[in-house]
Each structure stands twice: as structure tokens, then as C-alpha cells.
Amino acid sequence: MSPEPLPPVAPDVLAEAVEQLSARLRKKLDAAIEGCAEHVVRAAGGSLDVRFGEDALVTLRPGPSGAVTEAGQAVCTCLLAPRCLHRAAVLGAAPIADAATETETEAMPETVTETEATSETTAGLPEPTGPVDGPAPVTTEAAPAPAPSVDTATPLTPAQVRAATALWEAAAEALSAGFTAGGAVVQAELLRAAHTARLAGLPRAEAAALRVVRGLRAARERGRAQRLGDLAGAFRDLLAGAALLASGTAGPGAAGVTRRAYAQGGSLRAYGLCREPVLSATGYGGVATHLVGPDGSRYTVSDVRPGGLARARGAGSASVALGGAVLDHAGLARGGLRIVGATVSPDGRLGAGRGVNATPLRGVDWSEEPASALFARPVGEAVAAALDDGAREADAPEAALLGCDVEVVGAAGEYLVVRVAGDGPLLRLRPAHPHPELPHAANLRRIAEHPGLALRVLGRPDLDRAATLRPLAVGPVPGEPYTLRLPEEWLGRADLGYDRLQGSHFPRGATVPGPVAPAAVPDPLADAPLWRVRRLLETGVAGGRRAVAEAGRGTDAAALLAPLRRAGLGGAAQLAAALTAEADRRPRDAFGRLTDSSADGYARAWLASAVHLAAAERSLVAASWS
């Protein structure tokens, strides 16, 4: 019999439980957490029990949201309770609840939206934040989104500045320790600072802190879905945001918004572009259908719920009810909607309220307006704009969809190499989702068997890799003889996550326009020695301050800095040298005691190098698309 999963726990509940422990018990907490999840059993009344020997039984009683949001919902029978190791260990073994899970008070039904990117597991969409009850919800998201309704004249309050300062200090200590020493006690300090930021009205900072805590947990558990680079990026976003808020000079919107206030958005028309499966590492699955408006605004109708792979595969043909217009996602991806009385949140999300009426419309081909505008913009210009948007907003959504006409070159390892039409750059097409049960990879392999094939591609650029596009759908290029032959009912497009390309979909008896020689895709990221800086930063995330200090001593320092200077990356070399010097700076008095144990200087040096690296990599990625 498999153990029951532990319910999510509110950050402040866990932080308080750890704070109540004595210094002796805190040293034992990490060892006590191991194995807790294997002894969870379901008890009467929906509660969960975890037994520690014969004398201690911890009982969790989740609230209506399914999360433990109050201290009284976690009790232990031992004599030291509630200041006992057993209770803190069980709470520490449970997943961290999001703020949305703790207070589900939305006025309108909406899909669980994902807020954390996971490496190679989420089809490019954020991760769901909590369970959803009731009928299948439907939402639409607009990109680019309207500006949030914030008061541009309202400065940060003293309480917000103090909360941001406390969050900076907690994050600096966690970074200085590294994930190898960043156990439950370090995580609890971050969670307490995150809860304080939430109470002060800093939801963006709170979300960044929760991402770091989840990353620390995944790294310590050696989770396959956790990359060290993702954790380094989470630390960079947290430290950068906290430093800006703590300075008191943050601009409007830096604090973030807690809730989406819906307002009347009038009427709109939206035409289907494609659909893609959504599969998260937390067991959620579903579909996202992308649409475009007459003015070029892009929308998404998504349906994401618990269910994993089975639901992701089945949701592609599931019905979507929006304002009385009943369609399935397959029909919506190739059709359209006219929505009257749309309700719009500041971030562009459209609600499915009672006053919303929708009427199905005829779909448009990719060669017709407004869809054709997606393929008219030069790819280099589109990617540069996406990189610029991501640089301005640390928690910006995924890059907007990009369309282009390409010619197939052939397979190169796990990639499909194509060349943008009109003597454009070589690109790598990478599966939008690597799961073997989804047809992304199989479709790309079949396309690779036809060098010279003219193809129209709609996908999402991978902004972390040079010249890499994750295609969501493909179609024939108008006027080209050697191109796809798709069924009429597909309306000139194939959704790579749901439709499977067959031999009959490719031209027969046609000749390749000319010999296509295989070519290597230039990769300025791989050629530049910036990977040495990235490795140094990730070494700090893993081993903490001491590991960075060791990397800056003796021959290791020369091996790090000399290649950077030879490549003309003097700024990166200077910042890396300052980081290793600060990591090794441990002033002591005549008795050998540390005179400055603060991690503030080290965190600032690490952040400066991380921000410079991110900017340099963005420049190289943009150059690879030109």
C-alpha cells in the first residue's frame, strides 16, 4: 500500500514550527524530515497521520483549500508539542503552499495557472498553483497584457522596505550557505521573510522566495527535474527584486499584484492558431489553445487540472464552454469566437462570468489576416523584443509565439535543423515537450526525413538557448510545390502535440528543390567562455561561499579569468574576480574571531556577476537569430 501524499503547508506555519524548536532539536531536523513522507496514512475525517515510534503521532487536518494554513491544523501527541521535533519534521516534509491555495476567493472561475517553470517538464507554461474544484473552468489570457492598475504615485511604505530588507538578508544567508547546507532551518528563515513580505504587500517578492525554497528542496532531494541553473536563476531574481525594494527606489508595479480585479472589457473577436498539451511536474495536465485577435492581440484558452499525462492527452478534444459557445479545443484551435461582455483582468485574463456571451466564428488560415501577421515579422526582431521584455520583468510570462517559413535541412542529434526562408539563420527545432507519450518528437523525426521540405512553423523561441525554437504547430507554405499536404479539415495546420503526421501528409513524387547540405548551427553561447562564469555562480549555489573562495585560489583563478580576458570579456572577468575575492574575505580579530560575518557583501558580488552574465547571454542569443 503506497503512502498518502502530504498536504501543502503555508509558509508561516512551517516557519513558526521551526522557530519554536530549541537549538539542539534544530540540528536534528533535516535527519528527522527524511522518510516522513513514507509513513503517512489516511485517518478518519480526512486527516493524515504520521507515527514516530509508540509515543508520538502527528496529525494533519487540512482546511477547505486542501492545505494546512493554521498552526492548530497540525498537532502531535508527544509531551513537547507543539514545540516538538516530530511536528516540525512532518511540516517540513510537506510541499509549500502558494498564497493562491491559502486564499481561494476569486469571484470568477478560472483555470489553475502555473507560476513556476520547471526544467524540461512543462511545455513552456508555468506550473499550477493549487487544486481546482467544480466544473471545468475556462480562461483566456492576452499577450501582450494591459498594464496593471497600480497607483503610480504611491511610494513604498516603511513596512515594505523593512520586509524587503529582511528578505534580502535571509536570501543572502541562504546563498552563502549553498543548498548543501541549506536545510530546513535555512529554508524556514526564507519562508518567514516571504510571509512578512506578503503581509507587507509584496507578493512578487514572496513568490520569488517560494521559488528559491522549492529549488533548494529539489536540489537537496536530487530531483531530476531540478537544474542547478534554474536555482541560480531563482536566486538572481529574488536578490535583484529584494535589493530594488529594499533601496526604496523601486518603480510602480515592483511590488506586484496579489489578486486580479476583473473589469468589463467589451466585445472581442479571437481566431484559433494552435493548441498544445500542458503537463507539469506536479501532476497537472491539460491543454492550452492559442488565439489571435484582429488587432494582433494574442489570447490563450486553457484548461489545466490534476490528472497528469492522461488528462493532457485527452484534453485536446475536451469541450470548452465559454458564454454559451460550446466547442472542443480541437475545433477552437481551427475556429474562432466572438465574445460579448468579456471580463478582463489587469494582466489580460478573460473570465467566463455569467454575463459573457460567445458565438463560434469561422476559422482563418495562417495565410489570412490576422494570423498572417505572425509570420511577417523578421525572426531576429521578434526574438530581440522577447528578450527585452524578459529583461524588464523577472517574472515575465513565456515568450510570445513566433511564426516563420523554413526549409528543412535535416536531423542533428536531438534537434531538427532548418533554415529560415530568404537566406535566414539556421535554427534548431526542439520538441516543445519531451515526454515520449506525446507526439512532438515523433513528428519532428518524421519531418527530418524530408530534407528541402518547405514548412511554416509556429512556436515559442527558447530564450535560454541560441537559435532554438520549440514548434507547437506546422503547416504548408503557400505557393511552394515541395511542402506539406494536410487534410482540408485541419485548416492548413497540424498541432504537433496532438496531431500525428503520416506519410500521406508529405509530398509524393515531388523532387527536392536542390541538394541541401547539412550544416552546423552556430552557437555563440557554447563558443564563448561565459560558461566558466556560469559554473562559478552555480558552484556558489551548490557549495556556498566556501566553494566560491576555493575556486578563486591558485591555478583555478587563472583558469577562470584568463580565457575571459582573451575573449574580450573583461567585465565578466572583473566581476568574477571580485566575487571570488569577496567570498575569501573573512576578517578576524586577534583572537581568531570573525569581525564581519555578514553575507551582504558576498551576495551583492554574486548578484552583480549573475546580472552581467544574464545580460551577456541575452545578447548572444539575440545575435544567433540574426
TAFEN-V179227 format. One record per residue. N is the residue number from 0. SS is DSSP state (H for helix, E for strand, - for the rest). D_CENTER is the distance of its C-alpha to the mean C-alpha in Angstrom with 2 decimals. Layout:
n | ss | d_center
N | SS | D_CENTER
N | SS | D_CENTER
This chain:
n | ss | d_center
0 | - | 33.53
1 | - | 29.84
2 | - | 28.78
3 | - | 27.08
4 | - | 23.46
5 | - | 23.37
6 | - | 22.17
7 | - | 19.44
8 | E | 21.11
9 | - | 20.82
10 | H | 20.13
11 | H | 23.60
12 | H | 25.39
13 | H | 24.22
14 | H | 24.85
15 | H | 28.32
16 | H | 29.19
17 | H | 28.52
18 | H | 30.40
19 | - | 33.40
20 | - | 33.85
21 | - | 36.55
22 | H | 35.96
23 | H | 37.43
24 | H | 35.14
25 | H | 31.99
26 | H | 32.89
27 | H | 32.95
28 | H | 29.74
29 | H | 27.42
30 | H | 30.09
31 | H | 30.60
32 | H | 26.95
33 | - | 27.15
34 | - | 28.37
35 | H | 28.10
36 | H | 25.81
37 | H | 28.50
38 | H | 31.19
39 | E | 29.73
40 | E | 32.14
41 | E | 32.28
42 | - | 35.14
43 | H | 37.03
44 | H | 35.62
45 | H | 31.97
46 | - | 31.83
47 | E | 30.61
48 | E | 32.85
49 | E | 32.37
50 | E | 35.72
51 | E | 36.63
52 | - | 40.12
53 | - | 42.91
54 | - | 42.74
55 | E | 39.10
56 | E | 37.02
57 | E | 33.72
58 | E | 32.99
59 | E | 29.82
60 | - | 30.33
61 | - | 27.07
62 | - | 27.45
63 | - | 27.16
64 | - | 23.35
65 | - | 23.33
66 | - | 22.29
67 | E | 24.66
68 | - | 24.75
69 | - | 28.25
70 | H | 30.09
71 | H | 32.85
72 | H | 30.68
73 | E | 30.71
74 | E | 34.28
75 | E | 36.11
76 | - | 39.79
77 | - | 40.59
78 | - | 42.88
79 | - | 40.33
80 | - | 37.93
81 | - | 35.84
82 | - | 35.83
83 | - | 35.60
84 | H | 33.53
85 | H | 33.09
86 | H | 31.34
87 | H | 28.97
88 | H | 28.19
89 | H | 27.30
90 | H | 25.10
91 | H | 23.40
92 | H | 22.83
93 | - | 21.12
94 | - | 17.39
95 | E | 16.38
96 | - | 16.55
97 | - | 14.54
98 | H | 16.79
99 | H | 16.48
100 | H | 17.92
101 | H | 20.69
102 | - | 21.90
103 | - | 21.62
104 | - | 24.01
105 | - | 22.68
106 | - | 25.71
107 | - | 24.38
108 | - | 22.77
109 | - | 19.26
110 | - | 16.72
111 | - | 14.28
112 | - | 11.06
113 | E | 7.68
114 | - | 5.97
115 | - | 3.53
116 | - | 1.83
117 | - | 5.51
118 | - | 8.05
119 | - | 10.22
120 | - | 9.79
121 | - | 7.98
122 | - | 9.91
123 | - | 7.37
124 | - | 6.56
125 | - | 4.63
126 | - | 6.66
127 | E | 10.24
128 | - | 11.68
129 | - | 15.21
130 | - | 18.14
131 | - | 19.80
132 | - | 23.57
133 | - | 26.06
134 | - | 26.31
135 | - | 23.59
136 | - | 21.71
137 | - | 20.98
138 | E | 19.04
139 | E | 18.68
140 | E | 16.28
141 | E | 17.75
142 | E | 16.52
143 | - | 17.63
144 | - | 17.72
145 | - | 20.83
146 | - | 21.00
147 | - | 20.59
148 | - | 24.02
149 | - | 24.34
150 | - | 27.64
151 | - | 27.76
152 | - | 30.89
153 | - | 29.61
154 | - | 29.09
155 | - | 27.32
156 | - | 29.59
157 | H | 30.99
158 | H | 29.17
159 | H | 25.78
160 | H | 26.80
161 | H | 27.98
162 | H | 24.82
163 | H | 22.73
164 | H | 25.34
165 | H | 25.13
166 | H | 21.35
167 | H | 21.89
168 | H | 24.63
169 | H | 22.72
170 | H | 19.77
171 | H | 22.47
172 | H | 24.26
173 | H | 21.25
174 | H | 20.59
175 | H | 24.34
176 | H | 24.51
177 | - | 21.70
178 | - | 20.00
179 | - | 23.32
180 | - | 24.99
181 | - | 22.12
182 | - | 23.35
183 | H | 23.59
184 | H | 25.71
185 | H | 23.39
186 | H | 20.44
187 | H | 22.78
188 | H | 23.60
189 | H | 20.00
190 | H | 19.75
191 | H | 23.05
192 | H | 22.04
193 | H | 18.88
194 | H | 21.25
195 | H | 23.68
196 | H | 21.17
197 | H | 20.48
198 | H | 24.24
199 | - | 24.75
200 | - | 22.50
201 | - | 19.49
202 | H | 16.54
203 | H | 14.04
204 | H | 15.45
205 | H | 15.43
206 | H | 11.73
207 | H | 11.23
208 | H | 13.96
209 | H | 12.65
210 | H | 9.49
211 | H | 12.26
212 | H | 14.50
213 | H | 12.34
214 | H | 11.80
215 | H | 15.56
216 | H | 16.42
217 | H | 14.66
218 | H | 16.29
219 | H | 19.59
220 | - | 19.52
221 | - | 18.91
222 | - | 16.11
223 | - | 15.79
224 | - | 12.07
225 | - | 11.69
226 | - | 12.33
227 | H | 14.24
228 | H | 12.68
229 | H | 9.21
230 | H | 11.44
231 | H | 13.43
232 | H | 10.75
233 | H | 10.00
234 | H | 13.81
235 | H | 14.28
236 | H | 12.32
237 | H | 14.16
238 | H | 17.45
239 | H | 17.42
240 | H | 16.82
241 | H | 19.34
242 | H | 21.84
243 | H | 21.84
244 | H | 22.37
245 | H | 24.93
246 | - | 26.90
247 | - | 27.61
248 | - | 27.18
249 | - | 23.73
250 | - | 23.91
251 | - | 23.43
252 | - | 20.05
253 | - | 18.90
254 | - | 19.20
255 | - | 16.87
256 | - | 17.96
257 | - | 18.19
258 | - | 19.37
259 | - | 19.58
260 | - | 23.27
261 | - | 24.33
262 | E | 27.14
263 | E | 29.26
264 | E | 27.98
265 | E | 31.06
266 | E | 31.12
267 | E | 28.96
268 | E | 28.99
269 | E | 26.07
270 | E | 26.46
271 | E | 24.39
272 | E | 22.70
273 | E | 20.99
274 | E | 19.00
275 | E | 16.32
276 | E | 15.69
277 | E | 12.57
278 | E | 12.45
279 | - | 10.21
280 | - | 11.25
281 | - | 12.65
282 | - | 15.25
283 | E | 14.20
284 | E | 15.30
285 | E | 16.40
286 | E | 16.59
287 | E | 15.50
288 | E | 18.47
289 | E | 18.33
290 | E | 21.39
291 | E | 23.04
292 | - | 25.64
293 | - | 28.98
294 | - | 27.88
295 | - | 24.83
296 | - | 22.31
297 | E | 19.60
298 | E | 18.69
299 | E | 16.81
300 | E | 18.51
301 | E | 16.33
302 | E | 17.61
303 | E | 15.32
304 | E | 17.20
305 | E | 17.90
306 | - | 19.57
307 | H | 17.41
308 | H | 18.69
309 | H | 21.92
310 | H | 20.49
311 | H | 18.06
312 | H | 21.22
313 | H | 23.48
314 | H | 21.47
315 | H | 22.04
316 | H | 25.60
317 | - | 25.23
318 | E | 26.94
319 | E | 25.38
320 | E | 27.60
321 | E | 27.17
322 | - | 30.26
323 | - | 32.71
324 | E | 31.48
325 | E | 30.90
326 | E | 29.09
327 | E | 26.98
328 | H | 23.69
329 | H | 25.65
330 | H | 28.17
331 | H | 25.80
332 | H | 23.99
333 | - | 27.50
334 | - | 29.02
335 | E | 28.49
336 | E | 28.91
337 | E | 30.91
338 | E | 29.65
339 | E | 32.15
340 | E | 31.47
341 | E | 27.70
342 | E | 26.01
343 | E | 23.29
344 | - | 20.98
345 | - | 20.45
346 | - | 16.98
347 | - | 18.65
348 | - | 18.06
349 | E | 21.35
350 | E | 22.82
351 | - | 25.14
352 | - | 27.91
353 | - | 31.56
354 | - | 32.68
355 | - | 30.43
356 | E | 32.41
357 | E | 31.14
358 | E | 33.28
359 | E | 32.32
360 | E | 32.92
361 | - | 33.75
362 | - | 30.89
363 | - | 30.98
364 | - | 30.94
365 | - | 28.59
366 | - | 31.73
367 | - | 32.47
368 | - | 31.32
369 | - | 28.76
370 | H | 26.73
371 | H | 28.69
372 | H | 27.41
373 | H | 24.02
374 | H | 25.99
375 | - | 28.32
376 | - | 26.14
377 | - | 26.28
378 | H | 23.16
379 | H | 23.46
380 | H | 23.67
381 | H | 20.67
382 | H | 18.40
383 | H | 19.97
384 | H | 19.21
385 | H | 15.49
386 | H | 15.40
387 | H | 17.49
388 | H | 15.31
389 | H | 12.28
390 | H | 14.86
391 | H | 16.17
392 | - | 13.12
393 | - | 10.86
394 | - | 8.47
395 | - | 9.37
396 | - | 8.06
397 | - | 7.83
398 | - | 11.25
399 | - | 14.19
400 | E | 16.17
401 | E | 18.79
402 | E | 22.14
403 | E | 24.85
404 | E | 27.95
405 | E | 28.14
406 | E | 30.73
407 | E | 29.94
408 | E | 30.98
409 | E | 30.22
410 | E | 28.13
411 | E | 27.20
412 | - | 25.87
413 | - | 22.63
414 | E | 22.34
415 | E | 24.36
416 | E | 25.88
417 | E | 26.88
418 | E | 28.52
419 | E | 27.89
420 | - | 31.12
421 | - | 33.58
422 | - | 33.39
423 | - | 29.73
424 | - | 27.47
425 | E | 26.67
426 | E | 23.17
427 | E | 21.41
428 | E | 20.17
429 | - | 17.67
430 | - | 16.97
431 | - | 14.00
432 | - | 13.80
433 | - | 15.90
434 | - | 17.29
435 | - | 21.07
436 | - | 21.93
437 | - | 20.17
438 | - | 22.31
439 | H | 19.98
440 | H | 21.47
441 | H | 24.94
442 | H | 25.09
443 | H | 24.21
444 | H | 26.87
445 | H | 29.40
446 | H | 28.78
447 | H | 29.29
448 | - | 32.78
449 | - | 33.88
450 | - | 33.98
451 | - | 34.90
452 | - | 33.35
453 | E | 32.39
454 | E | 29.05
455 | E | 27.12
456 | E | 23.35
457 | E | 20.57
458 | E | 17.02
459 | E | 13.89
460 | E | 14.39
461 | - | 12.41
462 | - | 12.46
463 | - | 12.33
464 | - | 15.40
465 | - | 18.80
466 | - | 20.02
467 | E | 17.56
468 | E | 16.92
469 | E | 15.28
470 | E | 17.97
471 | E | 17.71
472 | E | 21.45
473 | E | 24.65
474 | E | 28.10
475 | - | 31.51
476 | - | 32.50
477 | - | 35.42
478 | - | 38.68
479 | - | 37.70
480 | - | 39.99
481 | - | 37.78
482 | E | 34.66
483 | - | 33.24
484 | - | 35.56
485 | - | 33.50
486 | - | 35.13
487 | H | 36.03
488 | H | 34.18
489 | H | 30.86
490 | - | 31.57
491 | - | 30.88
492 | - | 27.37
493 | E | 25.88
494 | E | 22.45
495 | - | 21.43
496 | - | 19.46
497 | - | 22.58
498 | - | 25.68
499 | - | 27.37
500 | - | 29.36
501 | - | 32.95
502 | H | 35.80
503 | H | 37.35
504 | H | 34.41
505 | - | 35.35
506 | - | 38.51
507 | - | 41.65
508 | - | 44.50
509 | - | 42.79
510 | - | 42.98
511 | - | 40.27
512 | - | 40.88
513 | - | 41.35
514 | - | 40.49
515 | - | 36.91
516 | - | 36.79
517 | - | 33.71
518 | - | 32.01
519 | - | 29.52
520 | - | 26.48
521 | - | 26.63
522 | - | 23.83
523 | H | 24.36
524 | H | 21.45
525 | H | 23.25
526 | H | 26.61
527 | - | 25.94
528 | - | 26.44
529 | H | 23.32
530 | H | 22.08
531 | H | 24.63
532 | H | 22.98
533 | H | 19.57
534 | H | 21.43
535 | H | 23.20
536 | H | 20.13
537 | H | 18.62
538 | H | 22.14
539 | H | 22.06
540 | H | 18.85
541 | H | 20.55
542 | H | 24.17
543 | H | 24.20
544 | H | 26.81
545 | H | 29.54
546 | H | 27.74
547 | H | 27.15
548 | H | 30.80
549 | H | 31.99
550 | H | 30.14
551 | - | 32.07
552 | - | 35.50
553 | - | 38.16
554 | H | 37.43
555 | H | 33.67
556 | H | 33.63
557 | H | 35.59
558 | H | 33.37
559 | H | 30.34
560 | H | 31.91
561 | H | 34.51
562 | H | 32.33
563 | H | 30.22
564 | H | 33.46
565 | H | 34.97
566 | - | 32.05
567 | - | 32.56
568 | - | 29.47
569 | H | 31.61
570 | H | 29.09
571 | H | 26.61
572 | H | 29.61
573 | H | 30.86
574 | H | 27.63
575 | H | 27.29
576 | H | 30.94
577 | H | 30.50
578 | H | 27.66
579 | H | 29.79
580 | H | 32.80
581 | H | 31.15
582 | H | 29.83
583 | - | 33.44
584 | - | 35.01
585 | - | 36.31
586 | - | 39.52
587 | E | 42.06
588 | - | 45.37
589 | - | 48.74
590 | - | 48.03
591 | - | 44.75
592 | - | 42.56
593 | E | 39.36
594 | - | 40.03
595 | - | 36.44
596 | - | 33.86
597 | - | 31.16
598 | - | 27.81
599 | H | 27.44
600 | H | 28.79
601 | H | 26.81
602 | H | 23.47
603 | H | 24.50
604 | H | 25.53
605 | H | 22.30
606 | H | 20.27
607 | H | 22.68
608 | H | 22.29
609 | H | 18.47
610 | H | 18.48
611 | H | 21.24
612 | H | 19.51
613 | H | 16.40
614 | H | 18.96
615 | H | 21.08
616 | H | 18.44
617 | H | 17.48
618 | H | 21.22
619 | H | 21.67
620 | H | 18.97
621 | H | 20.62
622 | H | 23.97
623 | H | 23.15
624 | - | 22.85
625 | - | 26.25
